[in-house]
Amino acid sequence: MGSLRYLVSSRPDLAYSMGYISRFMEKTTTKNLAAVKRVLCYTARTLKFGCQYKMNNGVAQLCGFSNSDHVGDVDTHRSTIGAFFFLGDTLITW
């Protein structure tokens, strides 16, 4: 499980499934192990996919953007925020 969690940093398509499976690590059932096996099979079939982190002239520039709407919903008084960050030309978090 730890190795698959580490893989999520370069394979965002695994983030949801690994986050869900990780909830059951303390009391694992055969159903959970079957889900892990499905993730492993998916990963084996899609080895050529993933994020590539490239550096320009040996330097990786971090750039981020964010936006927020404080108390934008007048009924519930909830705020909304969004942010994303690039390392070079590659999106690393959103």
N, C-alpha and C positions, 0 to 999 in steps of 0.2 A: 504494500500500500504506500509506503514512504517513497519508493521509487516512482510510482505512478503520480503521486502528489507533486514530486519534483518535476516530472515531465509536463505538468500543466503550464509551467512558465513559458514553454516554447510551443505548446499545443493548446491554445485557448478553447478548442472544440471539446476538450475533455473536462473543462472546468466544472460544468454543472454535474455531470455524472460522477466525477470524483468527489465533489463536495457532498453529494447525496450519499454515496457509498461510505464516506468517512464518518457519517453520523452513527453507523452501526459497528464501528471497530471494537467497541468494548464487549458487545455480546453478538458475535458474528453467527449467522445461521447459514445453512446450505444455500438458501435463496440469495444471500449477500455474496457468497463465494461464487455463485453462478453469474451474478452481475459483474463481479471483478473479472471473471473469465471472459465475458462478453467484451469488456473494455480492452482486455489484453488482445483478443482476436481482432477487434477493430483497429487497435494500434498497430498490430502486425500487418494488416492489409493496407494501412495508410502511412507507411514509413516515410514516403517521399514528401509528405505534407508537413507544414509547420512554419514557424516564423524564422526568418533569417535576420540576424543582427549584423549589419555592416557598419564599418567605421570609415570615415573620410580622412585620409592622411593620418591614420593611426589615432584619431580622436573621435570619440562618440559624444555627440552633442545631445543633451537632454532638453526637450522643449515641451511645455505643457500649456493647456488651455482650460479654462473653467468658466462656468456661467451659473448664476443663481437667481432665484426669484424668492425673496424673503416674504413669507406670509402671503403668497400669491393667491391662495384659495381663501376667500373671505368667509366661507362657511366653516371650514375645519381649521383655519389658521396654520396650514401646513406649508412648509417651504420646499422648494425643489432645487436641486443642485446637480450639475453634471460636470464631469472633468475627463480629460483624456491626455495622455502623455506619450510622446514619441522619443525613442532613442535612435538618433539619426533619422532615417526615413521610415522606421518601423514602429507601428503602434504597439506599445507594451502594456498599457492599462487604460481602462475606460470606466 
